[in-house]
């Protein structure tokens, strides 16, 4: 079993890979049934997304999943990872 830190590092690397490659499947499918873009979550409980258009333009804007309001804008993938954001596939009760 992976330790929590190894799991977090694995999740960060998966996030980096998905965002660098703009993995279309991740942007087009959300288990919650509400596709808005690539779903992200934060350790503080926030749930957001990055649009496909923003990812293609390397604009790392994160929008709130419920309100669609901009909740963070980052200069790089590294910056959003440092702030705790990671790609998620786990549906949330919204």
C-alpha positions in Angstrom: 0.0 0.0 0.0 1.3 3.5 -0.9 1.9 6.0 1.9 -0.2 9.2 1.8 2.8 11.2 0.5 3.5 8.7 -2.2 -0.2 8.7 -3.2 -0.2 12.6 -3.3 3.0 12.6 -5.4 1.4 10.0 -7.8 -1.8 12.2 -8.0 0.3 15.3 -8.7 2.2 13.6 -11.5 -1.0 12.3 -13.0 -2.5 15.8 -12.9 0.6 17.2 -14.6 0.5 14.6 -17.3 -3.2 15.1 -18.0 -2.9 18.9 -18.1 0.3 19.0 -20.1 -1.1 16.6 -22.8 -4.6 18.1 -22.6 -6.0 14.6 -22.3 -9.3 15.2 -24.1 -11.1 12.3 -22.4 -10.5 13.9 -19.0 -12.0 17.2 -20.3 -15.0 15.5 -21.9 -16.1 13.1 -19.3 -17.1 13.6 -15.6 -18.5 10.9 -13.4 -20.8 13.5 -11.8 -22.7 13.7 -15.1 -22.1 17.5 -15.3 -19.3 17.9 -17.9 -17.8 21.4 -17.7 -14.2 20.6 -18.2 -11.3 18.8 -16.5 -12.5 18.2 -12.9 -10.2 19.3 -10.0 -10.4 19.1 -6.3 -8.6 20.8 -3.5 -7.8 19.4 0.0 -10.0 22.2 1.6 -13.1 20.7 -0.1 -13.4 23.0 -3.1 -14.3 21.4 -6.4 -13.5 23.1 -9.7 -12.7 22.6 -13.4 -10.5 23.9 -16.2 -12.2 24.4 -19.6 -10.8 22.6 -22.6 -10.3 26.0 -24.3 -8.2 27.4 -21.4 -6.1 24.3 -21.2 -5.3 24.4 -25.0 -4.3 28.1 -24.5 -2.3 27.2 -21.4 -4.5 29.5 -19.3 -4.8 27.8 -15.9 -8.1 29.3 -14.7 -10.0 27.2 -12.3 -13.8 27.8 -12.1 -16.1 26.7 -9.2 -18.1 23.7 -10.2 -21.3 24.9 -8.7 -21.2 28.6 -9.6 -18.9 28.7 -12.6 -17.1 31.7 -11.0 -13.4 32.0 -11.4 -11.8 30.9 -8.1 -8.2 30.8 -9.2 -5.9 31.7 -12.0 -2.4 30.3 -12.1 0.7 31.0 -14.3 1.6 27.4 -14.7 0.7 23.8 -13.9 3.3 23.9 -11.2 1.6 26.8 -9.5 -1.8 25.2 -9.3 -0.2 22.0 -8.0 1.7 24.0 -5.3 -1.7 25.4 -4.3 -3.1 21.9 -3.8 -5.2 21.4 -6.9 -5.3 17.9 -8.5 -7.4 16.2 -11.2 -10.1 14.1 -9.8 -12.5 11.4 -11.1 -14.4 11.0 -7.9 -18.0 12.4 -8.2 -19.1 14.7 -5.5 -22.5 15.5 -4.2 -23.0 19.0 -5.6 
